[in-house]
Amino acid sequence: MTLLIVILAAIICTMIFYFNEKARKMHTSTLCFVYWGASLMWSVDAVSEYIGTGAGYFIPSGADMLNDGFLGFSAIALGLLIWLAEVIIKDPLHVFKNSPKGK
């Protein structure tokens, strides 16, 4: 479940990056790298778990699916926080640079 959630986020982020010029200015490439890296990590985890458990890997319990869902959405939130920190620090649209100094 975690793998599917993060792969879906990576595909959506990559499509936004590819088709939107403003998104490229906002450094969404970092977000794409974070999500594709997480997808690669969980792909390796899925393969190693399949090797260890066999076909039982494809029959998870409801509690396991819920935990994996929370983990997947937590990974998406962490990736967004990393991207947001980069956008605030680099200020690609010069929002902070052009703000009035006295306020």
N, CA, C and O atoms as a GROMACS GRO file, in nm:
protein
  412
    1MET      N    1   0.082  -0.119   0.000
    1MET     CA    2   0.000   0.000   0.000
    1MET      C    3   0.087   0.126   0.000
    1MET      O    4   0.059   0.222  -0.072
    2THR      N    5   0.191   0.124   0.081
    2THR     CA    6   0.281   0.239   0.086
    2THR      C    7   0.345   0.262  -0.050
    2THR      O    8   0.354   0.375  -0.098
    3LEU      N    9   0.389   0.154  -0.110
    3LEU     CA   10   0.453   0.164  -0.242
    3LEU      C   11   0.357   0.222  -0.344
    3LEU      O   12   0.396   0.308  -0.423
    4LEU      N   13   0.234   0.178  -0.345
    4LEU     CA   14   0.137   0.229  -0.443
    4LEU      C   15   0.107   0.378  -0.421
    4LEU      O   16   0.097   0.454  -0.517
    5ILE      N   17   0.094   0.419  -0.296
    5ILE     CA   18   0.066   0.559  -0.266
    5ILE      C   19   0.180   0.648  -0.311
    5ILE      O   20   0.157   0.752  -0.372
    6VAL      N   21   0.302   0.608  -0.281
    6VAL     CA   22   0.418   0.692  -0.316
    6VAL      C   23   0.443   0.691  -0.466
    6VAL      O   24   0.483   0.793  -0.522
    7ILE      N   25   0.422   0.579  -0.533
    7ILE     CA   26   0.437   0.576  -0.679
    7ILE      C   27   0.333   0.667  -0.744
    7ILE      O   28   0.364   0.738  -0.839
    8LEU      N   29   0.211   0.665  -0.694
    8LEU     CA   30   0.108   0.754  -0.747
    8LEU      C   31   0.146   0.901  -0.727
    8LEU      O   32   0.129   0.983  -0.817
    9ALA      N   33   0.199   0.934  -0.610
    9ALA     CA   34   0.244   1.072  -0.584
    9ALA      C   35   0.360   1.110  -0.677
    9ALA      O   36   0.366   1.222  -0.726
   10ALA      N   37   0.451   1.016  -0.700
   10ALA     CA   38   0.565   1.043  -0.788
   10ALA      C   39   0.519   1.067  -0.932
   10ALA      O   40   0.570   1.156  -1.000
   11ILE      N   41   0.424   0.989  -0.978
   11ILE     CA   42   0.374   1.006  -1.115
   11ILE      C   43   0.302   1.139  -1.129
   11ILE      O   44   0.322   1.211  -1.227
   12ILE      N   45   0.217   1.172  -1.033
   12ILE     CA   46   0.145   1.300  -1.039
   12ILE      C   47   0.242   1.416  -1.034
   12ILE      O   48   0.228   1.511  -1.112
   13CYS      N   49   0.339   1.410  -0.944
   13CYS     CA   50   0.437   1.518  -0.932
   13CYS      C   51   0.520   1.533  -1.061
   13CYS      O   52   0.547   1.644  -1.105
   14THR      N   53   0.558   1.422  -1.119
   14THR     CA   54   0.636   1.427  -1.243
   14THR      C   55   0.554   1.486  -1.357
   14THR      O   56   0.607   1.563  -1.438
   15MET      N   57   0.427   1.452  -1.365
   15MET     CA   58   0.343   1.509  -1.470
   15MET      C   59   0.325   1.660  -1.450
   15MET      O   60   0.327   1.736  -1.547
   16ILE      N   61   0.308   1.702  -1.326
   16ILE     CA   62   0.297   1.846  -1.299
   16ILE      C   63   0.426   1.916  -1.337
   16ILE      O   64   0.423   2.023  -1.399
   17PHE      N   65   0.540   1.857  -1.302
   17PHE     CA   66   0.670   1.915  -1.336
   17PHE      C   67   0.688   1.924  -1.487
   17PHE      O   68   0.739   2.024  -1.538
   18TYR      N   69   0.648   1.821  -1.557
   18TYR     CA   70   0.672   1.815  -1.701
   18TYR      C   71   0.583   1.912  -1.779
   18TYR      O   72   0.629   1.974  -1.875
   19PHE      N   73   0.458   1.925  -1.740
   19PHE     CA   74   0.363   2.003  -1.820
   19PHE      C   75   0.344   2.147  -1.774
   19PHE      O   76   0.276   2.224  -1.842
   20ASN      N   77   0.401   2.188  -1.662
   20ASN     CA   78   0.376   2.320  -1.608
   20ASN      C   79   0.507   2.396  -1.590
   20ASN      O   80   0.592   2.357  -1.510
   21GLU      N   81   0.523   2.505  -1.664
   21GLU     CA   82   0.645   2.585  -1.658
   21GLU      C   83   0.663   2.649  -1.520
   21GLU      O   84   0.774   2.653  -1.468
   22LYS      N   85   0.556   2.698  -1.462
   22LYS     CA   86   0.566   2.760  -1.329
   22LYS      C   87   0.608   2.658  -1.224
   22LYS      O   88   0.680   2.692  -1.129
   23ALA      N   89   0.565   2.534  -1.239
   23ALA     CA   90   0.605   2.429  -1.145
   23ALA      C   91   0.755   2.405  -1.151
   23ALA      O   92   0.818   2.378  -1.049
   24ARG      N   93   0.814   2.413  -1.270
   24ARG     CA   94   0.959   2.397  -1.281
   24ARG      C   95   1.032   2.510  -1.211
   24ARG      O   96   1.138   2.487  -1.152
   25LYS      N   97   0.978   2.631  -1.216
   25LYS     CA   98   1.039   2.743  -1.145
   25LYS      C   99   1.029   2.726  -0.994
   25LYS      O  100   1.111   2.779  -0.919
   26MET      N  101   0.928   2.652  -0.949
   26MET     CA  102   0.907   2.632  -0.806
   26MET      C  103   0.982   2.510  -0.751
   26MET      O  104   0.953   2.464  -0.641
   27HIS      N  105   1.078   2.459  -0.826
   27HIS     CA  106   1.166   2.349  -0.783
   27HIS      C  107   1.089   2.222  -0.751
   27HIS      O  108   1.122   2.154  -0.653
   28THR      N  109   0.990   2.188  -0.830
   28THR     CA  110   0.918   2.063  -0.806
   28THR      C  111   1.003   1.941  -0.843
   28THR      O  112   0.965   1.827  -0.814
   29SER      N  113   1.118   1.964  -0.906
   29SER     CA  114   1.207   1.852  -0.934
   29SER      C  115   1.254   1.787  -0.804
   29SER      O  116   1.273   1.665  -0.799
   30THR      N  117   1.274   1.866  -0.700
   30THR     CA  118   1.312   1.810  -0.570
   30THR      C  119   1.204   1.718  -0.518
   30THR      O  120   1.234   1.610  -0.466
   31LEU      N  121   1.081   1.758  -0.532
   31LEU     CA  122   0.969   1.676  -0.487
   31LEU      C  123   0.963   1.546  -0.567
   31LEU      O  124   0.937   1.440  -0.511
   32CYS      N  125   0.988   1.555  -0.697
   32CYS     CA  126   0.990   1.434  -0.781
   32CYS      C  127   1.101   1.339  -0.737
   32CYS      O  128   1.079   1.219  -0.727
   33PHE      N  129   1.221   1.394  -0.710
   33PHE     CA  130   1.332   1.310  -0.666
   33PHE      C  131   1.302   1.242  -0.532
   33PHE      O  132   1.335   1.125  -0.514
   34VAL      N  133   1.240   1.314  -0.440
   34VAL     CA  134   1.206   1.256  -0.310
   34VAL      C  135   1.107   1.141  -0.328
   34VAL      O  136   1.126   1.034  -0.271
   35TYR      N  137   1.002   1.162  -0.408
   35TYR     CA  138   0.901   1.058  -0.424
   35TYR      C  139   0.954   0.940  -0.505
   35TYR      O  140   0.923   0.825  -0.471
   36TRP      N  141   1.032   0.964  -0.609
   36TRP     CA  142   1.087   0.851  -0.684
   36TRP      C  143   1.189   0.775  -0.601
   36TRP      O  144   1.200   0.653  -0.613
   37GLY      N  145   1.265   0.846  -0.517
   37GLY     CA  146   1.358   0.777  -0.426
   37GLY      C  147   1.285   0.690  -0.326
   37GLY      O  148   1.327   0.577  -0.300
   38ALA      N  149   1.175   0.742  -0.270
   38ALA     CA  150   1.095   0.662  -0.178
   38ALA      C  151   1.033   0.542  -0.250
   38ALA      O  152   1.024   0.434  -0.192
   39SER      N  153   0.991   0.562  -0.374
   39SER     CA  154   0.935   0.451  -0.452
   39SER      C  155   1.038   0.342  -0.475
   39SER      O  156   1.007   0.223  -0.464
   40LEU      N  157   1.159   0.381  -0.505
   40LEU     CA  158   1.266   0.284  -0.524
   40LEU      C  159   1.295   0.209  -0.395
   40LEU      O  160   1.314   0.087  -0.395
   41MET      N  161   1.299   0.283  -0.284
   41MET     CA  162   1.326   0.221  -0.155
   41MET      C  163   1.218   0.117  -0.121
   41MET      O  164   1.251   0.006  -0.080
   42TRP      N  165   1.090   0.153  -0.138
   42TRP     CA  166   0.984   0.059  -0.104
   42TRP      C  167   0.970  -0.053  -0.207
   42TRP      O  168   0.916  -0.158  -0.176
   43SER      N  169   1.019  -0.032  -0.329
   43SER     CA  170   1.022  -0.142  -0.426
   43SER      C  171   1.121  -0.249  -0.382
   43SER      O  172   1.092  -0.368  -0.389
   44VAL      N  173   1.237  -0.205  -0.337
   44VAL     CA  174   1.337  -0.300  -0.286
   44VAL      C  175   1.282  -0.372  -0.163
   44VAL      O  176   1.301  -0.493  -0.148
   45ASP      N  177   1.215  -0.298  -0.076
   45ASP     CA  178   1.155  -0.358   0.043
   45ASP      C  179   1.049  -0.462   0.005
   45ASP      O  180   1.042  -0.568   0.065
   46ALA      N  181   0.966  -0.429  -0.095
   46ALA     CA  182   0.862  -0.522  -0.138
   46ALA      C  183   0.922  -0.650  -0.196
   46ALA      O  184   0.872  -0.759  -0.169
   47VAL      N  185   1.027  -0.637  -0.275
   47VAL     CA  186   1.091  -0.755  -0.334
   47VAL      C  187   1.153  -0.842  -0.225
   47VAL      O  188   1.139  -0.964  -0.227
   48SER      N  189   1.222  -0.779  -0.131
   48SER     CA  190   1.286  -0.859  -0.026
   48SER      C  191   1.181  -0.925   0.065
   48SER      O  192   1.200  -1.038   0.110
   49GLU      N  193   1.070  -0.855   0.091
   49GLU     CA  194   0.964  -0.916   0.172
   49GLU      C  195   0.895  -1.029   0.096
   49GLU      O  196   0.857  -1.130   0.156
   50TYR      N  197   0.879  -1.014  -0.035
   50TYR     CA  198   0.820  -1.122  -0.116
   50TYR      C  199   0.910  -1.244  -0.116
   50TYR      O  200   0.862  -1.358  -0.109
   51ILE      N  201   1.040  -1.221  -0.125
   51ILE     CA  202   1.134  -1.334  -0.122
   51ILE      C  203   1.124  -1.406   0.012
   51ILE      O  204   1.135  -1.529   0.018
   52GLY      N  205   1.104  -1.330   0.120
   52GLY     CA  206   1.096  -1.391   0.252
   52GLY      C  207   0.964  -1.460   0.282
   52GLY      O  208   0.964  -1.566   0.344
   53THR      N  209   0.852  -1.402   0.239
   53THR     CA  210   0.723  -1.459   0.276
   53THR      C  211   0.653  -1.533   0.163
   53THR      O  212   0.562  -1.612   0.190
   54GLY      N  213   0.692  -1.512   0.041
   54GLY     CA  214   0.629  -1.580  -0.072
   54GLY      C  215   0.495  -1.516  -0.108
   54GLY      O  216   0.480  -1.394  -0.102
   55ALA      N  217   0.399  -1.599  -0.146
   55ALA     CA  218   0.270  -1.550  -0.194
   55ALA      C  219   0.188  -1.484  -0.085
   55ALA      O  220   0.095  -1.410  -0.115
   56GLY      N  221   0.221  -1.508   0.042
   56GLY     CA  222   0.151  -1.444   0.152
   56GLY      C  223   0.168  -1.294   0.154
   56GLY      O  224   0.092  -1.223   0.220
   57TYR      N  225   0.265  -1.244   0.082
   57TYR     CA  226   0.288  -1.100   0.072
   57TYR      C  227   0.168  -1.030   0.008
   57TYR      O  228   0.140  -0.914   0.040
   58PHE      N  229   0.097  -1.098  -0.081
   58PHE     CA  230  -0.014  -1.038  -0.154
   58PHE      C  231  -0.147  -1.048  -0.079
   58PHE      O  232  -0.251  -1.009  -0.133
   59ILE      N  233  -0.146  -1.100   0.041
   59ILE     CA  234  -0.269  -1.111   0.121
   59ILE      C  235  -0.246  -1.044   0.257
   59ILE      O  236  -0.237  -1.112   0.359
   60PRO      N  237  -0.236  -0.910   0.260
   60PRO     CA  238  -0.213  -0.842   0.387
   60PRO      C  239  -0.342  -0.832   0.469
   60PRO      O  240  -0.452  -0.837   0.415
   61SER      N  241  -0.326  -0.819   0.597
   61SER     CA  242  -0.443  -0.801   0.684
   61SER      C  243  -0.489  -0.655   0.675
   61SER      O  244  -0.418  -0.569   0.624
   62GLY      N  245  -0.608  -0.631   0.724
   62GLY     CA  246  -0.663  -0.495   0.722
   62GLY      C  247  -0.579  -0.398   0.804
   62GLY      O  248  -0.559  -0.283   0.764
   63ALA      N  249  -0.529  -0.445   0.919
   63ALA     CA  250  -0.446  -0.359   1.004
   63ALA      C  251  -0.315  -0.324   0.934
   63ALA      O  252  -0.267  -0.211   0.943
   64ASP      N  253  -0.256  -0.421   0.864
   64ASP     CA  254  -0.133  -0.394   0.790
   64ASP      C  255  -0.156  -0.292   0.678
   64ASP      O  256  -0.073  -0.204   0.656
   65MET      N  257  -0.268  -0.305   0.609
   65MET     CA  258  -0.299  -0.210   0.502
   65MET      C  259  -0.322  -0.070   0.557
   65MET      O  260  -0.280   0.028   0.495
   66LEU      N  261  -0.387  -0.059   0.673
   66LEU     CA  262  -0.410   0.070   0.735
   66LEU      C  263  -0.278   0.133   0.778
   66LEU      O  264  -0.256   0.252   0.756
   67ASN      N  265  -0.190   0.054   0.840
   67ASN     CA  266  -0.059   0.105   0.880
   67ASN      C  267   0.023   0.148   0.759
   67ASN      O  268   0.088   0.252   0.762
   68ASP      N  269   0.020   0.068   0.653
   68ASP     CA  270   0.093   0.105   0.531
   68ASP      C  271   0.036   0.231   0.467
   68ASP      O  272   0.111   0.312   0.414
   69GLY      N  273  -0.095   0.248   0.473
   69GLY     CA  274  -0.156   0.370   0.421
   69GLY      C  275  -0.111   0.493   0.497
   69GLY      O  276  -0.077   0.595   0.438
   70PHE      N  277  -0.110   0.482   0.630
   70PHE     CA  278  -0.062   0.594   0.712
   70PHE      C  279   0.084   0.625   0.682
   70PHE      O  280   0.123   0.742   0.674
   71LEU      N  281   0.165   0.522   0.664
   71LEU     CA  282   0.306   0.541   0.633
   71LEU      C  283   0.322   0.608   0.497
   71LEU      O  284   0.407   0.696   0.481
   72GLY      N  285   0.243   0.567   0.399
   72GLY     CA  286   0.252   0.628   0.266
   72GLY      C  287   0.214   0.775   0.268
   72GLY      O  288   0.284   0.857   0.208
   73PHE      N  289   0.106   0.809   0.337
   73PHE     CA  290   0.066   0.949   0.345
   73PHE      C  291   0.163   1.031   0.430
   73PHE      O  292   0.181   1.150   0.405
   74SER      N  293   0.226   0.968   0.528
   74SER     CA  294   0.329   1.037   0.606
   74SER      C  295   0.451   1.066   0.520
   74SER      O  296   0.512   1.172   0.532
   75ALA      N  297   0.486   0.973   0.432
   75ALA     CA  298   0.598   0.996   0.341
   75ALA      C  299   0.568   1.110   0.245
   75ALA      O  300   0.656   1.190   0.213
   76ILE      N  301   0.444   1.118   0.198
   76ILE     CA  302   0.405   1.228   0.110
   76ILE      C  303   0.413   1.361   0.185
   76ILE      O  304   0.461   1.460   0.130
   77ALA      N  305   0.366   1.363   0.309
   77ALA     CA  306   0.370   1.485   0.389
   77ALA      C  307   0.515   1.528   0.416
   77ALA      O  308   0.546   1.647   0.411
   78LEU      N  309   0.602   1.432   0.446
   78LEU     CA  310   0.742   1.465   0.470
   78LEU      C  311   0.808   1.520   0.345
   78LEU      O  312   0.886   1.615   0.352
   79GLY      N  313   0.778   1.461   0.230
   79GLY     CA  314   0.831   1.513   0.104
   79GLY      C  315   0.784   1.655   0.077
   79GLY      O  316   0.861   1.739   0.031
   80LEU      N  317   0.657   1.682   0.107
   80LEU     CA  318   0.605   1.818   0.089
   80LEU      C  319   0.673   1.917   0.183
   80LEU      O  320   0.698   2.031   0.145
   81LEU      N  321   0.702   1.874   0.307
   81LEU     CA  322   0.773   1.962   0.400
   81LEU      C  323   0.915   1.993   0.354
   81LEU      O  324   0.962   2.106   0.367
   82ILE      N  325   0.983   1.892   0.300
   82ILE     CA  326   1.118   1.914   0.247
   82ILE      C  327   1.113   2.011   0.130
   82ILE      O  328   1.195   2.103   0.122
   83TRP      N  329   1.017   1.993   0.041
   83TRP     CA  330   1.003   2.082  -0.074
   83TRP      C  331   0.967   2.223  -0.030
   83TRP      O  332   1.020   2.321  -0.083
   84LEU      N  333   0.877   2.236   0.067
   84LEU     CA  334   0.836   2.366   0.117
   84LEU      C  335   0.954   2.440   0.180
   84LEU      O  336   0.968   2.561   0.162
   85ALA      N  337   1.038   2.368   0.255
   85ALA     CA  338   1.156   2.430   0.314
   85ALA      C  339   1.250   2.482   0.204
   85ALA      O  340   1.305   2.591   0.216
   86GLU      N  341   1.267   2.404   0.098
   86GLU     CA  342   1.352   2.449  -0.012
   86GLU      C  343   1.295   2.573  -0.080
   86GLU      O  344   1.369   2.666  -0.112
   87VAL      N  345   1.164   2.574  -0.102
   87VAL     CA  346   1.100   2.689  -0.167
   87VAL      C  347   1.113   2.814  -0.079
   87VAL      O  348   1.138   2.923  -0.130
   88ILE      N  349   1.096   2.798   0.050
   88ILE     CA  350   1.108   2.914   0.139
   88ILE      C  351   1.252   2.965   0.143
   88ILE      O  352   1.274   3.086   0.143
   89ILE      N  353   1.348   2.874   0.147
   89ILE     CA  354   1.488   2.915   0.154
   89ILE      C  355   1.534   2.979   0.024
   89ILE      O  356   1.599   3.084   0.026
   90LYS      N  357   1.502   2.919  -0.090
   90LYS     CA  358   1.550   2.971  -0.219
   90LYS      C  359   1.465   3.084  -0.274
   90LYS      O  360   1.514   3.165  -0.353
   91ASP      N  361   1.339   3.093  -0.233
   91ASP     CA  362   1.247   3.201  -0.272
   91ASP      C  363   1.250   3.226  -0.423
   91ASP      O  364   1.291   3.333  -0.467
   92PRO      N  365   1.206   3.127  -0.505
   92PRO     CA  366   1.217   3.141  -0.651
   92PRO      C  367   1.131   3.253  -0.710
   92PRO      O  368   1.165   3.305  -0.817
   93LEU      N  369   1.023   3.290  -0.647
   93LEU     CA  370   0.938   3.398  -0.699
   93LEU      C  371   0.967   3.532  -0.632
   93LEU      O  372   0.896   3.630  -0.656
   94HIS      N  373   1.070   3.537  -0.550
   94HIS     CA  374   1.115   3.659  -0.481
   94HIS      C  375   1.004   3.722  -0.398
   94HIS      O  376   0.988   3.844  -0.396
   95VAL      N  377   0.929   3.640  -0.330
   95VAL     CA  378   0.820   3.689  -0.246
   95VAL      C  379   0.876   3.758  -0.123
   95VAL      O  380   0.830   3.866  -0.086
   96PHE      N  381   0.976   3.698  -0.059
   96PHE     CA  382   1.033   3.756   0.062
   96PHE      C  383   1.131   3.868   0.030
   96PHE      O  384   1.146   3.963   0.107
   97LYS      N  385   1.197   3.857  -0.083
   97LYS     CA  386   1.296   3.957  -0.122
   97LYS      C  387   1.227   4.091  -0.154
   97LYS      O  388   1.283   4.197  -0.124
   98ASN      N  389   1.110   4.089  -0.212
   98ASN     CA  390   1.040   4.211  -0.252
   98ASN      C  391   0.942   4.261  -0.147
   98ASN      O  392   0.873   4.360  -0.170
   99SER      N  393   0.934   4.196  -0.031
   99SER     CA  394   0.840   4.240   0.071
   99SER      C  395   0.894   4.366   0.139
   99SER      O  396   1.015   4.385   0.144
  100PRO      N  397   0.806   4.451   0.192
  100PRO     CA  398   0.851   4.571   0.262
  100PRO      C  399   0.932   4.534   0.386
  100PRO      O  400   0.896   4.441   0.458
  101LYS      N  401   1.040   4.606   0.410
  101LYS     CA  402   1.130   4.574   0.521
  101LYS      C  403   1.071   4.614   0.656
  101LYS      O  404   1.101   4.550   0.756
  102GLY      N  405   0.988   4.715   0.662
  102GLY     CA  406   0.939   4.767   0.788
  102GLY      C  407   0.827   4.685   0.850
  102GLY      O  408   0.794   4.708   0.966
  103LYS      N  409   0.770   4.592   0.779
  103LYS     CA  410   0.655   4.518   0.832
  103LYS      C  411   0.695   4.384   0.885
  103LYS      O  412   0.611   4.309   0.933
   0.00000   0.00000   0.00000
